Amino acid sequence: MYRLSIYATLMLMGFATQAGTWIEIPDSHMRQVCPSELVKPSTKDCAAVIESWSGGAFDPVGNRMLLMGGGHGGYYGNELYAFDLDTEKWTRLTDPTIPTADAKTVCYSTWDGGLTPTARHTYNHLAWIDHLSELFLFGGGTSCWNGGTLQDSWTFNPITRSWKLKKRTSPVGDNYVQIIYDPESREVYAKNSSRVQQALFSFNFFTNKWTKKISGIDLDMLFRTGTLDTKRHQIWFVGDGTVNTLLLHPPFTLAAIPTKGGDAIVNTRSPGVAYDPVGDQIVAWCGRAPKCRGAQTNEVYILDPAKLTWRVDIPSGEGPTPNKSSAGTFGRWRYAPKNDVFVAINNVDDNVWLYQPDRQPLSAEARKNARPSK
């Protein structure tokens, strides 16, 4: 009754609706394609690919979600997973690399001489690179008992199913980073934690170099998730009590944004946050129960970037089951342009869920924005 009274109040205030739809894809448990044997010296199984501070990225051309995780003293499997929205099936794109004999105590970035990255906490460190049609991975918390901080940069080619080490080191210098691909510059941007350099960096794939764009960007990334607003060419960060924007062109201004109606999702730690190019809105969701700080897993929070007001959509359908073991949602909430849905992956033993927003008749510009990247 308490929750219902909150919904009723929010609806009367114009901050809540019941417009979208939750869609559960049957028989879509990721565990079906996990390795049959435990990767030694793991203390956890493939559930840690999702639960251990790990995220994902979306490939709009292949119409699939890509996941990689594990790390620290938990799971040592560095395999890469894909969920295909066309076939509605999981695939394990790679097999786990055998860790070195001293992998418990020595923190490596690779166990096979640079052919594959180690298993690691991937946080918000994964991004799809449109112009290369490849996955990008930066750093993370590697597989060893003290979870060493990595600064390596990799790309993965889904066609050849092979990794390429782009750079062993970087000036980013942090474990908690937001990685964003910018299709305009064809560069990857990395916003690091305020505890290190308080800076914004970019990686150029032509020169294969990291460059500091600007200093003095004081915003901690540990419990925030960002998404690129392609219309305004800026990143929106949501989580840990604030909403912020960061321009991706000079003067690279960081701003604190006061918003109304979305305290529950704003106070969430490491939520899922994705820009909706059709509705021109920021769509956020939280799948980790203790981190959600009042937000429920059947709720979707939608921010109007012009009015700076949130509305809570309570979609029809049950919605995903909360994951009480997950450290956060990170990049496992993504917009899929071909299907015009948002993908939520929350547990290896639960089905994949889609959030289908309620659309008004679309303008020609909105239809154009909804097309998959090439």
Phi and psi in degrees as a GROMACS rama.xvg file:
@    title "Ramachandran Plot"
@    xaxis  label "Phi"
@    yaxis  label "Psi"
@TYPE xy
-63.4809  -45.075  TYR-2
-64.6536  -40.1855  ARG-3
-63.1418  -37.5206  LEU-4
-66.9815  -35.9704  SER-5
-63.2957  -46.0701  ILE-6
-59.9944  -44.9068  TYR-7
-61.0841  -42.4724  ALA-8
-63.3334  -45.5767  THR-9
-63.5319  -38.348  LEU-10
-65.3607  -41.8656  MET-11
-63.0139  -33.58  LEU-12
-82.1666  -7.51115  MET-13
85.4863  12.6939  GLY-14
-100.82  0.398677  PHE-15
-140.057  148.1  ALA-16
-142.917  170.674  THR-17
-129.474  86.9174  GLN-18
-120.956  -45.573  ALA-19
-81.055  -174.151  GLY-20
-138.568  135.044  THR-21
-87.9436  133.029  TRP-22
-123.791  120.481  ILE-23
-94.7507  127.578  GLU-24
-88.8654  114.618  ILE-25
-67.1315  150.735  PRO-26
52.977  47.4727  ASP-27
-123.49  43.0133  SER-28
-79.3212  129.521  HIS-29
-64.6832  -28.0516  MET-30
-58.6066  -21.9206  ARG-31
-58.5451  -26.7128  GLN-32
-114.528  10.9224  VAL-33
-68.9752  156.445  CYS-34
-56.5763  142.045  PRO-35
-73.843  -23.7316  SER-36
-116.397  147.897  GLU-37
-67.244  134.687  LEU-38
-80.2196  109.893  VAL-39
-72.5683  142.185  LYS-40
-98.2676  42.4557  PRO-41
-59.1701  145.671  SER-42
-105.005  -6.48564  THR-43
-130.483  165.037  LYS-44
-99.5177  -162.508  ASP-45
-66.4387  -9.2556  CYS-46
-57.5309  -27.714  ALA-47
-71.9688  -12.0424  ALA-48
-60.1738  -32.0319  VAL-49
-98.9917  -41.6048  ILE-50
-77.8797  -25.9085  GLU-51
-94.4886  71.7285  SER-52
54.8566  43.6517  TRP-53
-128.111  153.218  SER-54
-124.784  -145.908  GLY-55
-168.897  178.414  GLY-56
-143.829  159.505  ALA-57
-114.363  130.696  PHE-58
-96.1735  103.843  ASP-59
-72.9492  -23.2364  PRO-60
-76.2524  -47.8173  VAL-61
-79.2711  -8.08235  GLY-62
54.763  53.3397  ASN-63
-148.85  151.282  ARG-64
-91.7533  138.495  MET-65
-116.094  131.881  LEU-66
-130.033  140.352  LEU-67
-149.644  143.899  MET-68
-166.316  -140.67  GLY-69
87.9271  -144.955  GLY-70
96.125  176.127  GLY-71
57.1734  -142.488  HIS-72
-90.8614  9.72179  GLY-73
-90.2485  -82.9474  GLY-74
-112.948  128.836  TYR-75
-102.287  8.91622  TYR-76
-82.0708  120.881  GLY-77
-100.604  19.6458  ASN-78
-67.2509  155.481  GLU-79
-112.222  135.716  LEU-80
-114.538  151.257  TYR-81
-136.352  133.951  ALA-82
-111.045  118.766  PHE-83
-92.7005  120.984  ASP-84
-74.2653  -21.2226  LEU-85
-75.0369  -45.5154  ASP-86
-90.9809  -15.8162  THR-87
57.2487  40.097  GLU-88
-131.268  151.006  LYS-89
-88.0552  148.036  TRP-90
-135.283  138.815  THR-91
-93.6652  108.735  ARG-92
-72.9396  -28.0121  LEU-93
-136.701  158.749  THR-94
-94.2399  153.865  ASP-95
-66.2246  139.113  PRO-96
-76.8558  143.473  THR-97
-73.5534  120.009  ILE-98
-65.3602  155.365  PRO-99
-68.0243  161.041  THR-100
-61.9336  -28.9596  ALA-101
-101.441  20.9491  ASP-102
-65.0825  -19.1048  ALA-103
-65.2716  -41.3626  LYS-104
-107.142  -20.6173  THR-105
-107.326  128.71  VAL-106
-94.0339  102.369  CYS-107
-98.8124  159.247  TYR-108
-97.4289  -19.6785  SER-109
-151.69  146.487  THR-110
-106.104  -3.79861  TRP-111
-130.229  33.9889  ASP-112
75.2198  21.5037  GLY-113
100.716  12.1142  GLY-114
-84.2771  -34.5219  LEU-115
-141.875  150.053  THR-116
-77.7237  153.755  PRO-117
-68.5966  161.795  THR-118
-63.4187  147.317  ALA-119
-165.929  158.893  ARG-120
-65.7463  123.151  HIS-121
-99.8726  -7.85499  THR-122
43.9614  -127.499  TYR-123
-106.593  39.5521  ASN-124
-98.8077  7.96883  HIS-125
-109.483  139.91  LEU-126
-150.452  146.599  ALA-127
-89.6415  132.349  TRP-128
-102.395  104.702  ILE-129
-57.8667  -49.1334  ASP-130
-73.0997  -15.8042  HIS-131
-102.276  -17.2126  LEU-132
54.1773  46.9758  SER-133
-137.167  160.301  GLU-134
-90.178  140.896  LEU-135
-112.969  136.579  PHE-136
-128.626  130.283  LEU-137
-120.401  127.565  PHE-138
46.3008  -142.702  GLY-139
118.072  -175.781  GLY-140
-97.7894  106.439  GLY-141
-72.7285  176.917  THR-142
-87.2068  101.287  SER-143
-169.005  167.015  CYS-144
-64.112  -29.7578  TRP-145
-103.226  6.62379  ASN-146
57.0097  59.4285  GLY-147
-56.9577  149.378  GLY-148
-81.4161  127.865  THR-149
-105.143  152.38  LEU-150
-130.322  21.2715  GLN-151
-86.7955  157.425  ASP-152
-126.248  131.507  SER-153
-133.44  156.011  TRP-154
-126.218  150.268  THR-155
-124.003  128.993  PHE-156
-97.1987  111.994  ASN-157
-67.5294  -21.3673  PRO-158
-75.1114  -49.4535  ILE-159
-85.8748  -11.4858  THR-160
54.507  48.3351  ARG-161
-134.638  148.399  SER-162
-94.3805  153.931  TRP-163
-134.258  125.911  LYS-164
-79.0713  114.313  LEU-165
-87.3804  -38.5428  LYS-166
-158.366  132.812  LYS-167
-81.9758  -27.5985  ARG-168
-129.358  168.718  THR-169
-156.09  161.141  SER-170
-85.5102  0.0164963  PRO-171
-61.9318  -44.0873  VAL-172
66.7583  34.2417  GLY-173
-152.817  157.311  ASP-174
-97.2896  -20.6051  ASN-175
-111.73  95.8848  TYR-176
-131.088  144.726  VAL-177
-100.369  119.001  GLN-178
-100.571  127.089  ILE-179
-132.304  129.324  ILE-180
-90.6394  133.314  TYR-181
-109.889  109.301  ASP-182
-66.4932  -21.2752  PRO-183
-70.1162  -48.9804  GLU-184
-89.9757  -13.5718  SER-185
59.8787  33.9118  ARG-186
-121.43  159.789  GLU-187
-98.6128  133.937  VAL-188
-104.83  142.563  TYR-189
-127.636  114.306  ALA-190
-97.6236  117.77  LYS-191
-92.3818  179.67  ASN-192
-72.5921  150.256  SER-193
-68.8275  -11.641  SER-194
-80.4789  -6.03508  ARG-195
-110.496  -94.3754  VAL-196
-109.554  -7.00236  GLN-197
51.859  54.5969  GLN-198
-136.161  164.978  ALA-199
-115.556  129.8  LEU-200
-119.845  159.494  PHE-201
-135.041  149.218  SER-202
-114.477  125.314  PHE-203
-99.8061  123.182  ASN-204
-76.9478  -18.5331  PHE-205
-79.0539  -45.5442  PHE-206
-88.6182  -14.5699  THR-207
60.9927  41.9995  ASN-208
-134.115  147.8  LYS-209
-90.8323  140.554  TRP-210
-134.729  136.535  THR-211
-78.9291  122.858  LYS-212
-84.0774  -43.5586  LYS-213
-162.73  147.012  ILE-214
-99.6889  174.199  SER-215
76.6164  21.53  GLY-216
-93.781  89.3124  ILE-217
-93.1469  91.1479  ASP-218
-153.588  118.021  LEU-219
-73.2296  141.166  ASP-220
-103.811  -4.5679  MET-221
-57.735  -43.975  LEU-222
-117.109  21.0488  PHE-223
-117.911  152.529  ARG-224
-127.51  138.848  THR-225
-115.34  158.568  GLY-226
-145.366  148.11  THR-227
-87.3184  120.925  LEU-228
-87.4726  101.569  ASP-229
-71.3681  -22.9993  THR-230
-71.5201  -41.9381  LYS-231
-100.956  -2.42524  ARG-232
52.6965  54.1926  HIS-233
-147.653  157.015  GLN-234
-93.7049  136.474  ILE-235
-102.919  125.755  TRP-236
-107.166  132.648  PHE-237
-131.49  137.193  VAL-238
132.48  161.732  GLY-239
57.8175  30.6028  ASP-240
98.091  -2.73139  GLY-241
-140.146  160.267  THR-242
-118.726  130.717  VAL-243
-135.828  154.798  ASN-244
-124.162  151.283  THR-245
-138.728  115.935  LEU-246
-64.6081  140.981  LEU-247
-102.191  29.9394  LEU-248
-149.314  159.817  HIS-249
-53.1264  135.751  PRO-250
-92.1061  18.153  PRO-251
53.7674  51.3439  PHE-252
-74.6724  130.705  THR-253
-98.6632  129.88  LEU-254
-133.987  141.507  ALA-255
-86.5742  128.717  ALA-256
-112.152  116.148  ILE-257
-76.9676  125.236  PRO-258
-124.553  163.45  THR-259
-122.605  144.151  LYS-260
88.967  -0.00724695  GLY-261
-129.356  32.5102  GLY-262
-55.5626  -37.1338  ASP-263
-61.3313  -46.5512  ALA-264
-78.0039  -32.835  ILE-265
-64.5951  -35.7274  VAL-266
-82.0827  -5.17389  ASN-267
-65.9693  151.098  THR-268
-101.418  125.932  ARG-269
53.9177  56.5199  SER-270
-75.5175  173.294  PRO-271
-87.8977  131.539  GLY-272
-136.994  127.236  VAL-273
-143.548  139.913  ALA-274
-81.4206  136.692  TYR-275
-104.292  103.323  ASP-276
-72.55  -19.1672  PRO-277
-77.549  -49.9235  VAL-278
-87.5932  -5.20239  GLY-279
48.9248  64.2619  ASP-280
-153.713  160.415  GLN-281
-99.046  126.567  ILE-282
-117.567  123.775  VAL-283
-128.239  152.059  ALA-284
-153.306  148.441  TRP-285
-124.439  127.532  CYS-286
-109.742  -6.239  GLY-287
-102.545  109.796  ARG-288
-52.5385  -59.0014  ALA-289
-65.8498  -24.8624  PRO-290
-83.0604  -11.2086  LYS-291
-78.7322  -17.0369  CYS-292
51.434  42.1452  ARG-293
110.752  -24.9225  GLY-294
-73.9788  142.309  ALA-295
-104.417  153.324  GLN-296
-72.996  -11.195  THR-297
-93.7291  3.33954  ASN-298
-102.882  142.829  GLU-299
-122.214  132.641  VAL-300
-107.579  129.44  TYR-301
-124.725  122.6  ILE-302
-104.255  127.856  LEU-303
-84.0635  112.745  ASP-304
-66.3853  -20.6121  PRO-305
-86.6594  -46.2749  ALA-306
-85.8488  -17.7476  LYS-307
60.1973  36.989  LEU-308
-119.045  140.824  THR-309
-94.9592  147.621  TRP-310
-125.984  146.337  ARG-311
-99.025  115.92  VAL-312
-93.1661  125.724  ASP-313
-108.147  82.6309  ILE-314
-63.4383  155.442  PRO-315
-68.2195  148.293  SER-316
104.463  158.648  GLY-317
-69.6907  -43.5086  GLU-318
87.8508  166.079  GLY-319
-63.0165  152.929  PRO-320
-78.9769  136.329  THR-321
-60.0728  142.616  PRO-322
-103.393  105.82  ASN-323
-78.3837  -9.17858  LYS-324
-101.599  -15.2331  SER-325
-71.7806  144.989  SER-326
-83.1996  -9.0875  ALA-327
161.712  174.773  GLY-328
-91.2586  -40.8659  THR-329
53.2592  -130.935  PHE-330
-90.8384  17.9295  GLY-331
-90.0913  19.7957  ARG-332
-129.943  108.846  TRP-333
-138.348  152.564  ARG-334
-86.4041  133.373  TYR-335
-111.204  103.422  ALA-336
-66.096  -34.0566  PRO-337
-62.0894  -41.9121  LYS-338
-95.4892  -8.9595  ASN-339
53.7164  51.0834  ASP-340
-137.441  167.072  VAL-341
-109.313  135.631  PHE-342
-100.34  131.136  VAL-343
-122.043  118.757  ALA-344
-120.115  120.005  ILE-345
-126.939  -14.3909  ASN-346
-165.939  142.762  ASN-347
-69.0871  -19.1748  VAL-348
-104.686  5.12926  ASP-349
-113.2  159.381  ASP-350
-72.11  159.576  ASN-351
-75.0517  139.923  VAL-352
-117.735  147.336  TRP-353
-119.076  138.707  LEU-354
-105.588  119.178  TYR-355
-103.692  110.473  GLN-356
-70.3067  155.254  PRO-357
-82.7062  119.466  ASP-358
-106.322  134.784  ARG-359
-78.5419  166.261  GLN-360
-51.7355  129.529  PRO-361
-85.3226  143.662  LEU-362
-76.7737  167.471  SER-363
-61.3315  -37.8911  ALA-364
-65.9166  -40.4537  GLU-365
-64.8897  -40.313  ALA-366
-63.4128  -38.7725  ARG-367
-63.752  -43.7146  LYS-368
-64.9207  -24.5143  ASN-369
-80.7392  -10.7208  ALA-370
-69.6444  144.499  ARG-371
-62.3228  150.355  PRO-372
-67.3758  152.263  SER-373
